[in-house]
């Protein structure tokens, strides 16, 4: 996936970044008639730390061109939202300062930005020929997690959602303002900036905060906060007791297209390689049940800490890292969401370009290279150009209110974009580790705790 950060000479501004791009068919905009067409709103990923609505792989104009070609024209909107410290910093000091100022909430500023963007679309998109009553939201990774957050928090301002490789029950889970993950990040920032209060932190120049982020951001993600117990919090009306971190009661009629890629966990390769094999294996085996680790051949019988080399561990850990933050939580949402509203998919076709991610590996984000259409002229083989058109066609069918394929239902059916480029429906697709998922759900708090410690080099 071709994610690019800001150019070296690009200004960083907490509020000027809050913009959106619109790609629309020229004739629809010029006519401005009564006929309104569906709208697709893109929320980029990037671990809530980086990314932008201008990321090259999300070629919204290409997607609009493809929609015109097949006779299903749409308008595509890509939005920005605040990231890292500016979008998701939280701490009890901030909470108390907000209370003193008669303000609600703590953290999740980036989610509020997204909500405002949806409000803008609902209010103004008709001026561009868009139908505000036919808005589909699409997000990848952190963008997908965000959209799931909107489905949990309340009735969202969209009618359909496409969740690609990320849900709230996964990587960021439900940390509260008092969790060590959240407190540690804030307190390290204060120390770096030489301040002790929130009021002093507010006066620190943006450039210093960006510098601190680059120096201190050792973990790969920022965090959505479970602020459901906070007055005015984003999730105040969608607490876990009411939603189970699956869906708000008022949102259960919203259809979702949801899926994963086969080898999501390869993005954690650098973290895996930082560990000495003995430290990594001993840390996992000491804290996680043998029956669970056997699914990944990481139990002591399959991988002794004393004599198992790192190159043997890596492919097993990549599976482990694919499942805990991505595939297992996605499968949980699929099984818990209203069964007649879920269109499930698995993407197994690998990366087809030299350079970047390993070739022929279905890495985190590879599906987005096909969905937006910008890579169609550059794919080396016709089978990938056709696969991209198929994926786009399925998205457009969904955006137009149709069924891209049969619902998941009680048969656990999924659309599979196969390794060979062929597509078809399968039940409990056999490249996923369903037994591991079931065991994971029974002890999710423990698994998530170990996962966070793994990410932060604490095993």
ABEGO torsion letter per residue (X at the ends): XBBBBBBAABBBBAAAABBBBBBBBAAAAAAGBABBBBBBBBBBBGGGABEBAABAABBAAAAAAAAAAAGBBBBBBBBBBBBEAAAABBBAAAAAAAAAAGBBEBEGAAAAAAAAAAAAAAAAAAAAGBBAABBBBBBBEAAAAAAAAAAAABBBABABBBBBGEBAABAAEBBBAABAAAAAAAAAAAAAAGBABAAAAAABBAAAAAAAAAAABABABBBBBBAAABBGBAAAABBAAAAGGABBAAAAABBBBBBBBABAAAAAAAAAAABBAAAAAAAAAAABBAAAAAAAGABAAABBAAABBAAAAAAAAAAAAAAAABAAAAAAAAAABBAAABBBBBBABBBABBEEBBBGBBBBGAAAAAAAGAAAAABABAAAAAAAAAAAAAAAAAAAGBBABBBAEAAGBBBBBBAAGBBEBBBGBAABBAAAAAAAAAAAAAAAAAAAAAAAGAX
